[in-house]
Amino acid sequence: MARITPLHVVPALLAAAVHAGEITVESAPFHIAHHLRAEVVPVDPLLIRPEAKLWRDFRIVQIAAHGGRVEAGDLLVRFDPAAIDREMERLREVREASGRLARESEMALRHLNESAPLRQAALKLSASQAKQELDEFTTSGRKAAEERAAQTIRISQKLLARQREELTKLVNIHEAGKTSDKYNHPLVLGQLDEVSATEFTLRMETLDLERTVKVLLPRQAEALAARQKETELALRHLEEEIQQQLALRKSELESAKDAVARAERDLALLEADRTLFEVKAPASGWLWHGAIGGIPTTGSAPVATFVPVTSKVVLVAHVPEASARTMTKDLVGTGALTGQTEPAIAVKVLSIGEVPSSDGNVRIEMNATWPEGSHPVPATGMDIHFISHQKPAAIAIPSNALSFGPNGWTVDVKLAEGDTEPRPVKPGLNSGTVTEILGGLEPGQVIRVPNPEP
């Protein structure tokens, strides 16, 4: 907060304003004073907020007292590690299980790579043999079988012809009486039996030939062709199956390796995050729960703020924009801790924000020359006074006496006959209630001031 006071002018203005809203313009000493309520803010505090790479669940189980003094090595904050410890143990189990699966998959893939060529070679040999057998049967085997059967019939036919010829001779000899009935008759009968047997054999062989040509050989051809197709199909299926099994084993191996890598990566991140679960004071200082007002932060809000005793501090105030614009960098003033008047501490403006906040205030940072041996505690309040503008003689009027129109800023000046007329003026600095006039008015003139609203 800032207060602007043009001394020596205000009493005269107030005294004149009680007469029907009129005041007489006077020249008097003028200056602008600022009263700022600032706060001691550390420059390099330690914001305690776990910057975890993976873990997000940080629950406080122990924290030092708010605003309390701590020494180097004292515990500042401890978070509950139960959940992260369980997760780390789970990841170790996942890593071990995935490692076993990776080794098993790698072994299965190696065995498949070794056995697949042997299985393919065996089926290729079967397919080649089936094709050779079919080709051989088609080109020569079938014809040879037919010829063998036909040759058997021809032999039987010749045998039958000889036997019939022999039978004829025996019958002729018997009829001629060249031999006795007792000797020749059995021979004739025996020869008749041989002829009958050979005739029967010939009929059977003829039927067998017909069955061989029409049934057995076509069936054998079909069987050989089917076997060739079956071996070719089995070979193709085996090759496809091997490719699928290889792809599956490779996928299982890659998945297992990825699972191991993910588990190792996450475990390494959690092991790093686990070191954040206990924070100790690096030096003597103070601890605040949450953030200290006046410290600009980005990202998530801190759990706590630690300020070393040796930390540099600045004074931060947030003042209305109109007041801030009358101040300049390196402006010097004096201040005292809130509630005290002594000792007076020299204060100097370090920076003035260019952009006001949403509430219309501007951030001002200041430096103080602290008494020797003094260690101001952060967040301590301080009352600071500045004089930002002063003149030995100036004209100042109530701000509500000014009007703005087509001709710019004007003031209603009272004429000798009692009427008023708007007089263009050049305003200077203003405090919100009093405005310095740089031109357009002279001492002794009387201006009208609107009555204040009740």
Summary of the structure (lengths in Angstrom):
residues: 454
radius of gyration: 59.7
end to end distance: 25.5
largest distance: 199.5
contacts: 1292
relative contact order: 0.19
helix: 46%
strand: 28%
